[in-house]
């Protein structure tokens, strides 16, 4: 009898109370799940943005390194011989105006200027592509018959994604260990970036008179007087990637200015001085006045 009276004195929860508690716990669970899902989505977007920024920075860093080590070879003896011949002809023809190339008759017995050497180092820069020679090459095989000098090119072309298989506009890097008279062809190409929506290049020279950025810089015969056989001092690179079909892929733009360490250019005004002096090439930004063009000694 005492045990029965004990159970009668204990009160439990009513059905309404249980339903209220379940409703409160359900609401808390919904709020917590939404907060967790929102955090995961934010983390996913941040990871995608960081990945995008990292890819862009890596591509720009590689381009800047290639441009900084751009190699412009000048045959110093050619400039010396040509200057000496010009000085000799100037002395034989005192009426010749100073600072101008000497004129010669076809039957003249005077020494002739040497023919220009074959120019194998070039810089062919356009608004959306650039090809040049650089010393930024590393051997991947021991004792490989390769030098540090290579031809490098950056340009836009289509490629397929390794992940989705979809095609998009990609930034390609081409490298050729064979340096020839066509710096725009040859070698193997590798895609660096997918979904490139903008790739713009601008160039400027090293002389104080060159104040405006140019959309083209051609050192071959297609260039202007200010660009033929002269490397630019600075290259401005603007890059944007965007995937409109992927909402988690953030659009990102970045631009940098790369400086050619040693342009090794010859001042056109000093090619014919008529003094017989050595017309050594001018040094670029951060460079020296070595006429050999590779930083070595005579």
Backbone as CSV, one residue per row, in Angstrom:
resi,resn,N_x,N_y,N_z,CA_x,CA_y,CA_z,C_x,C_y,C_z
1,UNK,0.819,-1.207,0.000,0.000,0.000,0.000,0.861,1.268,0.000
2,UNK,1.913,1.228,0.712,2.808,2.396,0.749,3.429,2.662,-0.608
3,UNK,3.801,1.589,-1.341,4.393,1.752,-2.678,3.404,2.346,-3.659
4,UNK,2.123,1.908,-3.573,1.106,2.459,-4.445,0.891,3.932,-4.176
5,UNK,0.896,4.340,-2.926,0.718,5.757,-2.608,1.891,6.591,-3.136
6,UNK,3.124,6.020,-3.168,4.294,6.759,-3.670,4.154,7.063,-5.159
7,UNK,3.715,6.112,-5.977,3.532,6.337,-7.417,2.416,7.339,-7.680
8,UNK,1.406,7.333,-6.854,0.306,8.289,-7.049,0.751,9.711,-6.778
9,UNK,1.708,9.920,-5.883,2.175,11.276,-5.550,3.117,11.856,-6.602
10,UNK,3.712,11.016,-7.528,4.637,11.512,-8.563,3.854,11.979,-9.788
11,UNK,4.174,13.231,-10.253,3.507,13.809,-11.415,4.441,13.783,-12.619
12,UNK,3.984,13.462,-13.866,4.769,13.448,-15.101,4.435,14.652,-15.971
13,UNK,5.036,14.650,-17.211,4.777,15.736,-18.162,3.516,15.429,-18.944
14,UNK,2.803,16.473,-19.174,1.605,16.291,-19.999,1.995,16.237,-21.471
15,UNK,1.084,15.803,-22.320,1.350,15.708,-23.764,1.622,17.084,-24.360
16,UNK,0.936,18.087,-23.866,1.143,19.439,-24.379,2.538,19.940,-24.057
17,UNK,3.010,19.665,-22.880,4.356,20.081,-22.500,5.418,19.397,-23.368
18,UNK,5.215,18.117,-23.628,6.169,17.388,-24.464,6.202,17.969,-25.878
19,UNK,5.038,18.292,-26.430,4.971,18.874,-27.771,5.667,20.241,-27.833
20,UNK,5.488,21.029,-26.787,6.133,22.351,-26.753,7.647,22.206,-26.734
21,UNK,8.161,21.283,-25.928,9.603,21.060,-25.844,10.158,20.571,-27.176
22,UNK,9.446,19.667,-27.835,9.886,19.150,-29.124,9.918,20.260,-30.174
23,UNK,8.935,21.145,-30.126,8.899,22.253,-31.083,10.079,23.197,-30.865
24,UNK,10.383,23.477,-29.605,11.520,24.357,-29.302,12.831,23.714,-29.751
25,UNK,13.018,22.438,-29.463,14.236,21.748,-29.860,14.357,21.677,-31.393
26,UNK,13.229,21.490,-32.077,13.262,21.482,-33.541,13.673,22.825,-34.114
27,UNK,13.131,23.898,-33.523,13.499,25.238,-33.998,14.983,25.503,-33.779
28,UNK,15.495,25.104,-32.621,16.923,25.282,-32.353,17.770,24.480,-33.341
29,UNK,17.331,23.253,-33.648,18.075,22.429,-34.598,18.083,23.044,-36.000
30,UNK,16.947,23.613,-36.415,16.881,24.258,-37.734,17.814,25.464,-37.790
31,UNK,17.788,26.291,-36.766,18.646,27.476,-36.733,20.120,27.077,-36.743
32,UNK,20.458,26.052,-35.966,21.853,25.609,-35.907,22.306,25.036,-37.250
33,UNK,21.428,24.237,-37.886,21.798,23.657,-39.185,21.978,24.730,-40.245
34,UNK,21.111,25.744,-40.234,21.265,26.846,-41.202,22.559,27.612,-40.963
35,UNK,22.916,27.825,-39.689,24.170,28.534,-39.391,25.373,27.716,-39.855
36,UNK,25.322,26.407,-39.629,26.437,25.553,-40.049,26.539,25.513,-41.565
37,UNK,25.381,25.378,-42.243,25.397,25.342,-43.701,25.891,26.659,-44.282
38,UNK,25.461,27.794,-43.686,25.955,29.085,-44.149,27.446,29.233,-43.973
39,UNK,27.949,28.742,-42.827,29.400,28.793,-42.617,30.163,27.942,-43.612
40,UNK,29.625,26.760,-43.925,30.282,25.896,-44.901,30.272,26.526,-46.290
41,UNK,29.158,27.155,-46.659,29.098,27.820,-47.960,30.060,29.000,-48.028
42,UNK,30.155,29.750,-46.939,31.102,30.862,-46.914,32.536,30.361,-47.020
43,UNK,32.832,29.277,-46.321,34.168,28.698,-46.406,34.459,28.217,-47.823
44,UNK,33.473,27.621,-48.471,33.659,27.146,-49.842,33.955,28.297,-50.787
45,UNK,33.222,29.418,-50.635,33.464,30.585,-51.478,34.831,31.200,-51.203
46,UNK,35.211,31.263,-49.927,36.525,31.817,-49.593,37.652,30.934,-50.134
47,UNK,37.475,29.618,-50.042,38.492,28.713,-50.586,38.615,28.878,-52.095
48,UNK,37.467,29.032,-52.779,37.496,29.220,-54.229,38.175,30.538,-54.589
49,UNK,37.892,31.585,-53.821,38.520,32.873,-54.102,40.024,32.824,-53.832
50,UNK,40.409,32.204,-52.729,41.837,32.087,-52.433,42.557,31.273,-53.495
51,UNK,41.916,30.218,-53.980,42.507,29.408,-55.037,42.654,30.218,-56.314
52,UNK,41.609,31.015,-56.630,41.661,31.858,-57.820,42.779,32.887,-57.712
53,UNK,42.846,33.573,-56.572,43.882,34.581,-56.387,45.276,33.947,-56.430
54,UNK,45.413,32.774,-55.853,46.711,32.106,-55.853,47.148,31.755,-57.274
55,UNK,46.227,31.265,-58.098,46.571,30.924,-59.478,46.976,32.165,-60.264
56,UNK,46.240,33.261,-60.061,46.564,34.497,-60.780,47.924,35.030,-60.334
57,UNK,48.158,35.058,-59.027,49.447,35.556,-58.530,50.605,34.692,-59.011
58,UNK,50.415,33.373,-59.036,51.476,32.489,-59.510,51.784,32.744,-60.986
59,UNK,50.740,32.926,-61.804,50.956,33.193,-63.230,51.654,34.536,-63.437
60,UNK,51.229,35.556,-62.708,51.859,36.867,-62.847,53.296,36.844,-62.342
61,UNK,53.543,36.100,-61.280,54.912,36.008,-60.754,55.836,35.325,-61.764
62,UNK,55.335,34.293,-62.434,56.139,33.611,-63.442,56.405,34.529,-64.633
63,UNK,55.399,35.269,-65.071,55.583,36.202,-66.171,56.578,37.294,-65.804
64,UNK,56.446,37.819,-64.601,57.350,38.887,-64.173,58.788,38.399,-64.114
65,UNK,58.997,37.165,-63.638,60.354,36.621,-63.575,60.937,36.435,-64.970
66,UNK,60.125,35.929,-65.895,60.602,35.776,-67.277,60.985,37.119,-67.878
67,UNK,60.160,38.133,-67.647,60.427,39.448,-68.223,61.640,40.092,-67.557
68,UNK,61.760,39.940,-66.255,62.915,40.516,-65.560,64.229,39.961,-66.097
69,UNK,64.230,38.693,-66.500,65.439,38.060,-67.004,65.491,38.017,-68.528
70,UNK,64.716,38.888,-69.166,64.763,38.960,-70.624,66.186,39.237,-71.093
71,UNK,66.618,38.517,-72.107,68.010,38.568,-72.545,68.097,39.207,-73.926
72,UNK,68.819,40.309,-74.003,69.018,41.041,-75.249,70.517,41.057,-75.544
73,UNK,70.911,40.278,-76.536,72.331,40.182,-76.875,72.704,41.248,-77.892
74,UNK,73.791,41.954,-77.611,74.340,42.925,-78.541,75.764,42.499,-78.896
75,UNK,76.035,42.381,-80.182,77.373,42.014,-80.630,78.250,43.257,-80.556
76,UNK,79.040,43.371,-79.481,79.790,44.590,-79.212,80.799,44.896,-80.317
77,UNK,81.444,43.864,-80.850,82.454,44.095,-81.878,81.845,44.698,-83.142
78,UNK,80.611,44.360,-83.434,79.950,44.942,-84.600,79.800,46.447,-84.427
79,UNK,79.364,46.881,-83.255,79.218,48.315,-83.020,80.572,49.011,-83.037
80,UNK,81.585,48.356,-82.484,82.922,48.959,-82.473,83.464,49.091,-83.898
81,UNK,83.361,48.015,-84.683,83.857,48.058,-86.060,83.106,49.079,-86.891
82,UNK,81.813,49.127,-86.735,81.031,50.073,-87.518,81.353,51.506,-87.138
83,UNK,81.547,51.745,-85.830,81.906,53.080,-85.394,83.290,53.476,-85.907
84,UNK,84.227,52.517,-85.923,85.572,52.814,-86.414,85.560,53.128,-87.905
85,UNK,84.803,52.343,-88.686,84.695,52.613,-90.123,84.044,53.960,-90.367
86,UNK,83.015,54.268,-89.575,82.362,55.559,-89.731,83.308,56.699,-89.411
87,UNK,84.144,56.520,-88.374,85.104,57.561,-88.017,86.148,57.724,-89.112
88,UNK,86.617,56.625,-89.692,87.601,56.700,-90.770,87.024,57.413,-91.992
89,UNK,85.814,57.073,-92.360,85.178,57.726,-93.505,84.883,59.187,-93.216
90,UNK,84.575,59.479,-91.970,84.345,60.879,-91.589,85.620,61.689,-91.734
91,UNK,86.762,61.065,-91.357,88.025,61.776,-91.496,88.431,61.969,-92.944
92,UNK,88.090,60.999,-93.794,88.404,61.145,-95.220,87.463,62.092,-95.928
93,UNK,86.324,62.359,-95.346,85.353,63.261,-95.960,84.941,64.296,-94.928
94,UNK,85.760,65.329,-94.735,85.466,66.319,-93.676,84.190,67.091,-93.914
95,UNK,83.668,67.097,-95.157,82.444,67.835,-95.434,81.199,67.078,-94.983
96,UNK,81.394,65.821,-94.530,80.250,65.027,-94.093,79.712,65.608,-92.784
97,UNK,78.419,65.724,-92.686,77.815,66.282,-91.478,78.032,65.343,-90.311
98,UNK,78.350,65.910,-89.174,78.616,65.108,-87.987,77.323,64.476,-87.488
99,UNK,77.455,63.239,-87.017,76.316,62.547,-86.436,75.418,61.864,-87.437
100,UNK,75.810,61.814,-88.739,74.996,61.158,-89.755,75.786,60.020,-90.365
101,UNK,75.112,58.971,-90.857,75.824,57.865,-91.489,76.575,58.344,-92.715
102,UNK,77.803,57.917,-92.929,78.592,58.361,-94.065,78.054,57.799,-95.372
103,UNK,78.110,58.627,-96.407,77.695,58.197,-97.738,78.916,57.746,-98.507
104,UNK,78.715,56.699,-99.345,79.824,56.141,-100.082,79.405,55.907,-101.519
105,UNK,80.368,56.008,-102.398,80.132,55.671,-103.797,80.351,54.186,-103.981
106,UNK,79.717,53.563,-104.985,79.864,52.118,-105.162,81.293,51.701,-105.444
107,UNK,82.110,52.551,-106.064,83.471,52.192,-106.417,84.493,52.647,-105.381
108,UNK,84.039,53.022,-104.218,84.955,53.522,-103.198,85.828,52.393,-102.677
109,UNK,87.137,52.713,-102.462,88.074,51.747,-101.913,88.147,51.818,-100.387
110,UNK,87.328,52.663,-99.806,87.340,52.791,-98.360,86.760,51.536,-97.713
111,UNK,87.097,51.361,-96.459,86.574,50.212,-95.709,85.061,50.326,-95.578
112,UNK,84.411,49.210,-95.768,82.955,49.175,-95.693,82.513,48.737,-94.292
113,UNK,81.388,49.253,-93.814,80.879,48.800,-92.516,80.551,47.318,-92.572
114,UNK,80.798,46.588,-91.512,80.501,45.151,-91.510,78.998,44.910,-91.598
115,UNK,78.594,43.788,-92.184,77.150,43.486,-92.234,76.614,43.233,-90.836
116,UNK,75.386,43.598,-90.583,74.825,43.380,-89.244,74.698,41.893,-88.951
117,UNK,74.962,41.480,-87.717,74.836,40.062,-87.360,73.373,39.634,-87.310
118,UNK,73.148,38.339,-87.399,71.787,37.805,-87.282,71.292,38.009,-85.854
119,UNK,70.157,38.668,-85.720,69.616,38.981,-84.405,68.736,37.829,-83.930
120,UNK,69.210,37.081,-82.939,68.465,35.938,-82.431,67.723,36.238,-81.143
121,UNK,67.977,37.372,-80.528,67.249,37.766,-79.325,66.284,38.881,-79.692
122,UNK,65.003,38.621,-79.499,63.975,39.585,-79.878,62.942,39.702,-78.780
123,UNK,62.156,40.771,-78.884,61.040,41.000,-77.980,59.859,41.422,-78.840
124,UNK,58.924,40.506,-79.034,57.751,40.770,-79.869,56.546,40.874,-78.944
125,UNK,56.219,42.092,-78.575,55.127,42.316,-77.634,53.948,42.995,-78.302
126,UNK,52.765,42.406,-78.136,51.528,42.999,-78.638,50.553,43.155,-77.479
127,UNK,49.331,43.575,-77.811,48.395,43.924,-76.747,47.947,42.709,-75.948
128,UNK,47.862,41.534,-76.582,47.385,40.348,-75.877,48.329,39.157,-76.033
129,UNK,49.572,39.404,-76.393,50.562,38.333,-76.492,51.953,38.949,-76.424
130,UNK,52.913,38.138,-75.982,54.292,38.595,-75.908,55.202,37.392,-76.072
131,UNK,56.269,37.562,-76.854,57.260,36.516,-77.102,58.642,37.161,-77.036
132,UNK,59.564,36.529,-76.316,60.884,37.125,-76.146,61.866,36.049,-75.712
133,UNK,63.127,36.419,-75.690,64.180,35.529,-75.198,64.508,35.902,-73.751
134,UNK,64.727,34.876,-72.944,64.977,35.098,-71.527,65.976,34.071,-71.016
135,UNK,66.561,34.367,-69.885,67.508,33.458,-69.230,66.866,32.706,-68.068
136,UNK,65.552,32.631,-68.054,64.825,32.002,-66.955,64.470,30.551,-67.304
137,UNK,65.484,29.748,-67.562,65.275,28.333,-67.882,66.065,27.469,-66.914
138,UNK,65.422,26.431,-66.412,66.049,25.515,-65.469,66.034,24.103,-66.057
139,UNK,67.159,23.450,-65.985,67.252,22.082,-66.488,66.535,21.130,-65.537
140,UNK,65.696,20.298,-66.102,64.996,19.291,-65.311,65.683,17.938,-65.382
141,UNK,66.667,17.800,-66.270,67.419,16.563,-66.408,68.895,16.860,-66.205
142,UNK,69.557,16.042,-65.414,70.975,16.254,-65.143,71.790,16.129,-66.424
143,UNK,72.748,17.054,-66.579,73.671,17.060,-67.723,72.951,17.215,-69.071
144,UNK,71.771,17.806,-69.049,71.056,18.049,-70.307,71.773,19.115,-71.121
145,UNK,71.809,18.915,-72.438,72.469,19.862,-73.324,71.541,21.053,-73.579
146,UNK,71.356,21.842,-72.537,70.474,23.004,-72.601,71.157,24.182,-71.925
147,UNK,70.887,25.364,-72.436,71.426,26.579,-71.829,70.349,27.254,-70.999
148,UNK,70.716,28.321,-70.336,69.733,29.085,-69.574,68.854,29.949,-70.462
149,UNK,69.263,30.137,-71.719,68.518,30.998,-72.628,67.462,30.188,-73.371
150,UNK,66.235,30.691,-73.379,65.128,30.050,-74.080,64.230,31.125,-74.686
151,UNK,63.380,30.690,-75.588,62.307,31.533,-76.094,61.054,31.278,-75.264
152,UNK,60.411,32.348,-74.838,59.213,32.242,-74.007,58.110,33.083,-74.630
153,UNK,56.890,32.561,-74.597,55.752,33.300,-75.116,54.537,33.138,-74.225
154,UNK,53.737,34.182,-74.135,52.465,34.157,-73.407,51.376,34.646,-74.350
155,UNK,50.283,33.901,-74.425,49.205,34.257,-75.343,47.922,33.566,-74.901
156,UNK,46.794,33.961,-75.504,45.489,33.392,-75.193,45.084,32.395,-76.271
157,UNK,44.505,31.292,-75.830,43.982,30.283,-76.744,43.005,29.408,-75.959
158,UNK,42.188,28.640,-76.690,41.209,27.783,-76.036,41.868,26.547,-75.444
159,UNK,41.270,26.041,-74.366,41.708,24.785,-73.764,40.534,24.185,-73.011
160,UNK,40.651,22.897,-72.701,39.626,22.184,-71.955,40.056,22.012,-70.505
161,UNK,39.079,22.145,-69.622,39.354,21.998,-68.201,39.628,20.532,-67.878
162,UNK,40.637,20.304,-67.017,40.939,18.945,-66.586,39.862,18.400,-65.654
163,UNK,39.111,19.286,-65.007,38.113,18.857,-64.025,36.743,18.674,-64.668
164,UNK,36.259,19.721,-65.348,34.911,19.683,-65.915,34.880,19.260,-67.375
165,UNK,35.998,19.361,-68.074,36.020,19.029,-69.488,35.464,20.112,-70.387
166,UNK,35.070,21.266,-69.813,34.513,22.358,-70.605,35.638,23.211,-71.179
167,UNK,35.358,23.811,-72.328,36.342,24.670,-72.995,36.207,26.102,-72.498
168,UNK,37.326,26.785,-72.446,37.344,28.190,-72.056,38.597,28.833,-72.630
169,UNK,38.675,30.153,-72.524,39.858,30.880,-72.967,40.932,30.776,-71.889
170,UNK,42.108,30.320,-72.277,43.171,30.050,-71.317,44.413,30.872,-71.646
171,UNK,45.194,31.137,-70.621,46.495,31.766,-70.779,47.537,30.671,-70.915
172,UNK,48.292,30.699,-72.008,49.288,29.681,-72.304,50.691,30.257,-72.151
173,UNK,51.609,29.399,-71.740,53.035,29.737,-71.705,53.783,28.763,-72.606
174,UNK,54.502,29.320,-73.562,55.282,28.508,-74.496,56.759,28.685,-74.200
175,UNK,57.499,27.585,-74.233,58.936,27.639,-73.991,59.656,26.773,-75.018
176,UNK,60.674,27.347,-75.644,61.477,26.637,-76.630,62.946,26.763,-76.251
177,UNK,63.619,25.608,-76.119,65.044,25.628,-75.791,65.897,25.904,-77.020
178,UNK,65.277,25.884,-78.194,65.983,26.197,-79.440,65.714,27.663,-79.777
179,UNK,66.755,28.469,-79.765,66.636,29.899,-80.054,66.967,30.115,-81.521
180,UNK,65.990,30.608,-82.283,66.208,30.854,-83.707,65.738,32.255,-84.045
181,UNK,65.619,32.532,-85.352,65.264,33.888,-85.781,63.762,34.152,-85.706
182,UNK,62.954,33.180,-85.287,61.514,33.379,-85.096,61.183,33.080,-83.643
183,UNK,61.085,34.134,-82.859,60.892,33.971,-81.420,59.451,33.645,-81.067
184,UNK,58.538,33.679,-82.049,57.115,33.472,-81.777,56.668,32.034,-81.991
185,UNK,57.548,31.152,-82.435,57.141,29.772,-82.746,58.118,28.772,-82.130
186,UNK,57.627,27.525,-82.051,58.467,26.439,-81.567,58.302,26.173,-80.092
187,UNK,58.776,24.995,-79.678,58.732,24.639,-78.269,57.418,24.008,-77.850
188,UNK,57.256,23.854,-76.560,56.069,23.242,-75.963,55.290,24.293,-75.192
189,UNK,53.952,24.197,-75.277,53.072,25.158,-74.614,52.308,24.473,-73.484
190,UNK,52.091,25.213,-72.401,51.390,24.709,-71.229,50.337,25.726,-70.800
191,UNK,49.089,25.303,-70.564,48.090,26.257,-70.064,48.341,26.612,-68.604
192,UNK,48.328,27.895,-68.309,48.557,28.364,-66.941,47.258,28.677,-66.213
193,UNK,46.318,29.306,-66.925,45.068,29.736,-66.300,43.901,29.445,-67.237
194,UNK,42.785,29.026,-66.636,41.545,28.847,-67.376,40.615,30.033,-67.115
195,UNK,39.596,30.158,-67.971,38.549,31.173,-67.811,39.134,32.584,-67.749
196,UNK,40.052,32.887,-68.653,40.641,34.222,-68.715,39.741,35.126,-69.547
197,UNK,39.240,36.185,-68.941,38.366,37.117,-69.648,39.098,38.369,-70.126
198,UNK,40.293,38.622,-69.583,41.051,39.798,-70.011,42.540,39.550,-69.788
199,UNK,43.319,39.825,-70.823,44.781,39.740,-70.736,45.342,40.868,-71.599
200,UNK,45.882,41.885,-70.929,46.307,43.099,-71.617,47.732,43.436,-71.233
201,UNK,48.520,43.819,-72.244,49.927,44.155,-72.052,50.203,45.547,-72.606
202,UNK,51.066,46.278,-71.912,51.525,47.587,-72.367,53.024,47.699,-72.086
203,UNK,53.707,48.550,-72.886,55.167,48.604,-72.829,55.620,50.063,-72.828
204,UNK,56.791,50.275,-72.223,57.374,51.616,-72.220,58.894,51.473,-72.227
205,UNK,59.561,52.435,-72.872,61.012,52.397,-72.985,61.711,53.012,-71.797
206,UNK,63.050,53.075,-71.906,63.864,53.540,-70.786,64.297,54.987,-70.901
207,UNK,64.137,55.600,-72.069,64.588,56.971,-72.239,63.564,57.938,-71.660
208,UNK,63.996,59.098,-71.187,63.058,60.058,-70.592,61.999,60.555,-71.567
209,UNK,62.299,60.532,-72.868,61.325,61.021,-73.847,60.154,60.065,-74.038
210,UNK,60.315,58.809,-73.616,59.249,57.824,-73.774,58.388,57.825,-72.518
211,UNK,57.313,58.593,-72.562,56.455,58.765,-71.397,55.123,58.034,-71.522
212,UNK,54.766,57.607,-72.710,53.469,56.979,-72.934,53.630,55.467,-73.106
213,UNK,52.684,54.731,-72.541,52.675,53.282,-72.702,52.257,52.927,-74.122
214,UNK,52.919,51.935,-74.689,52.632,51.487,-76.056,51.920,50.142,-76.024
215,UNK,51.044,49.935,-77.002,50.327,48.668,-77.119,51.147,47.612,-77.848
216,UNK,52.207,48.025,-78.538,53.080,47.092,-79.243,54.532,47.463,-79.005
217,UNK,55.369,46.429,-78.970,56.812,46.655,-78.876,57.493,45.566,-79.701
218,UNK,57.944,45.951,-80.893,58.526,44.996,-81.825,59.984,45.355,-82.066
219,UNK,60.879,44.438,-81.749,62.301,44.697,-81.954,62.785,44.251,-83.325
220,UNK,61.931,43.601,-84.113,62.345,43.151,-85.446,62.121,44.263,-86.458
221,UNK,62.168,43.911,-87.733,62.030,44.917,-88.787,60.632,45.512,-88.866
222,UNK,59.662,44.907,-88.202,58.306,45.443,-88.202,58.107,46.543,-87.156
223,UNK,59.102,46.767,-86.329,58.981,47.777,-85.291,59.328,49.166,-85.776
224,UNK,59.141,50.133,-84.910,59.465,51.518,-85.211,60.934,51.779,-84.898
225,UNK,61.367,53.004,-85.177,62.759,53.366,-84.899,63.077,53.269,-83.413
226,UNK,62.096,53.557,-82.579,62.327,53.537,-81.133,62.289,52.135,-80.541
227,UNK,61.800,51.152,-81.295,61.682,49.796,-80.747,62.570,48.776,-81.447
228,UNK,63.027,49.037,-82.653,63.860,48.059,-83.353,65.169,47.833,-82.602
229,UNK,65.453,46.561,-82.331,66.670,46.154,-81.625,66.795,46.813,-80.255
230,UNK,65.673,47.140,-79.640,65.672,47.741,-78.311,64.588,47.074,-77.468
231,UNK,64.962,46.578,-76.308,64.007,45.954,-75.405,63.313,47.022,-74.564
232,UNK,62.059,46.782,-74.176,61.389,47.754,-73.299,61.961,47.707,-71.894
233,UNK,61.746,48.782,-71.172,62.210,48.835,-69.775,61.166,48.297,-68.816
234,UNK,59.889,48.549,-69.100,58.799,48.126,-68.229,57.690,47.498,-69.060
235,UNK,57.028,46.513,-68.476,55.881,45.850,-69.098,54.751,45.809,-68.080
236,UNK,53.614,46.392,-68.441,52.442,46.373,-67.568,51.544,45.206,-67.982
237,UNK,51.170,44.385,-66.995,50.374,43.190,-67.247,49.072,43.289,-66.463
238,UNK,47.940,43.169,-67.156,46.619,43.159,-66.521,45.941,41.834,-66.850
239,UNK,45.411,41.178,-65.812,44.863,39.831,-65.982,43.569,39.711,-65.189
240,UNK,42.547,39.132,-65.829,41.254,38.902,-65.181,40.762,37.506,-65.537
241,UNK,40.307,36.764,-64.532,39.694,35.464,-64.787,38.279,35.481,-64.204
242,UNK,37.353,34.818,-64.932,35.947,34.809,-64.533,35.265,33.614,-65.172
243,UNK,34.540,32.858,-64.367,33.753,31.725,-64.848,32.285,32.043,-64.590
244,UNK,31.573,32.458,-65.636,30.177,32.852,-65.481,29.254,31.668,-65.242
245,UNK,29.707,30.469,-65.549,28.875,29.287,-65.362,29.006,28.684,-63.970
246,UNK,29.896,29.206,-63.170,30.114,28.691,-61.824,29.934,29.824,-60.827
247,UNK,28.865,29.752,-60.041,28.566,30.836,-59.101,29.562,30.887,-57.945
248,UNK,30.226,29.753,-57.682,31.223,29.732,-56.605,32.578,30.241,-57.076
249,UNK,32.736,30.469,-58.375,34.015,30.933,-58.924,33.993,32.459,-58.951
250,UNK,34.796,33.068,-58.111,34.778,34.523,-57.979,35.610,35.179,-59.078
251,UNK,35.109,36.257,-59.634,35.866,37.045,-60.604,36.999,37.770,-59.893
252,UNK,38.157,37.760,-60.509,39.312,38.374,-59.865,40.197,39.018,-60.917
253,UNK,40.638,40.230,-60.649,41.519,40.978,-61.545,42.747,41.432,-60.782
254,UNK,43.876,41.438,-61.487,45.134,41.870,-60.876,46.052,42.378,-61.977
255,UNK,46.857,43.361,-61.646,47.822,43.916,-62.603,49.132,44.183,-61.889
256,UNK,50.229,44.032,-62.619,51.551,44.312,-62.092,52.377,44.983,-63.179
257,UNK,53.525,45.530,-62.783,54.482,46.103,-63.728,55.807,45.370,-63.530
258,UNK,56.262,44.708,-64.587,57.516,43.975,-64.553,58.611,44.811,-65.200
259,UNK,59.792,44.790,-64.601,60.922,45.588,-65.073,61.988,44.675,-65.657
260,UNK,62.457,44.997,-66.855,63.572,44.272,-67.461,64.849,44.721,-66.743
261,UNK,65.556,43.790,-66.144,66.718,44.152,-65.332,67.834,44.773,-66.164
262,UNK,68.072,44.232,-67.356,69.179,44.724,-68.171,68.731,44.760,-69.626
263,UNK,68.305,45.934,-70.089,67.796,46.045,-71.453,68.902,45.921,-72.498
264,UNK,70.112,46.364,-72.163,71.261,46.248,-73.069,70.965,46.878,-74.427
265,UNK,70.369,48.050,-74.405,70.008,48.733,-75.644,71.118,49.656,-76.110
266,UNK,71.139,49.894,-77.410,72.064,50.841,-78.018,71.286,52.098,-78.379
267,UNK,71.816,53.231,-77.981,71.184,54.499,-78.311,71.320,54.747,-79.803
268,UNK,70.202,54.850,-80.552,70.318,55.079,-81.996,71.100,56.326,-82.354
269,UNK,71.067,57.348,-81.489,71.769,58.598,-81.802,73.285,58.442,-81.719
270,UNK,73.777,57.356,-81.077,75.211,57.177,-80.912,75.786,56.099,-81.821
271,UNK,74.991,55.638,-82.779,75.493,54.588,-83.656,76.574,55.098,-84.589
272,UNK,76.463,56.349,-85.034,77.457,56.951,-85.932,77.906,58.269,-85.322
273,UNK,78.883,58.192,-84.455,79.373,59.398,-83.806,80.553,60.000,-84.554
274,UNK,81.239,59.187,-85.382,82.383,59.716,-86.105,83.568,60.008,-85.225
275,UNK,83.632,59.432,-84.037,84.735,59.725,-83.135,85.656,58.537,-82.937
276,UNK,85.221,57.345,-83.415,86.022,56.155,-83.241,85.949,55.577,-81.852
277,UNK,85.113,56.143,-80.998,84.995,55.649,-79.632,84.102,54.431,-79.604
278,UNK,84.271,53.653,-78.556,83.450,52.464,-78.382,82.051,52.878,-77.988
279,UNK,81.073,52.541,-78.816,79.680,52.886,-78.526,79.062,51.732,-77.769
280,UNK,79.332,51.677,-76.482,78.807,50.582,-75.664,77.323,50.770,-75.465
281,UNK,76.554,49.676,-75.355,75.125,49.776,-75.122,74.826,50.431,-73.794
282,UNK,73.655,51.082,-73.758,73.215,51.698,-72.518,72.690,50.639,-71.597
283,UNK,72.850,50.837,-70.327,72.344,49.880,-69.347,70.888,50.155,-69.091
284,UNK,70.172,49.097,-68.711,68.774,49.227,-68.356,68.640,49.499,-66.875
285,UNK,67.376,49.363,-66.434,67.112,49.616,-65.018,67.794,48.575,-64.160
286,UNK,68.655,49.027,-63.288,69.338,48.122,-62.388,70.461,47.357,-63.021
287,UNK,70.846,47.699,-64.272,71.862,46.924,-64.971,73.209,47.604,-64.910
288,UNK,74.144,47.112,-65.779,75.451,47.714,-65.866,75.727,48.080,-67.307
289,UNK,76.920,48.585,-67.597,77.256,49.038,-68.932,78.122,48.039,-69.680
290,UNK,77.975,46.772,-69.393,78.749,45.748,-70.076,78.266,45.601,-71.500
291,UNK,79.098,45.761,-72.531,78.632,45.695,-73.907,78.362,44.289,-74.394
292,UNK,78.676,43.258,-73.615,78.461,41.908,-74.092,77.026,41.469,-73.954
293,UNK,76.233,42.104,-73.153,74.820,41.817,-73.047,74.475,40.650,-72.150
294,UNK,75.452,39.919,-71.614,75.109,38.794,-70.743,75.683,38.948,-69.346
295,UNK,76.155,40.136,-69.036,76.660,40.389,-67.693,78.061,39.863,-67.479
296,UNK,78.707,39.308,-68.530,80.044,38.757,-68.362,81.106,39.794,-68.643
297,UNK,82.332,39.329,-68.745,83.453,40.210,-69.008,83.997,39.923,-70.389
298,UNK,84.774,40.871,-70.947,85.342,40.686,-72.259,86.360,39.563,-72.261
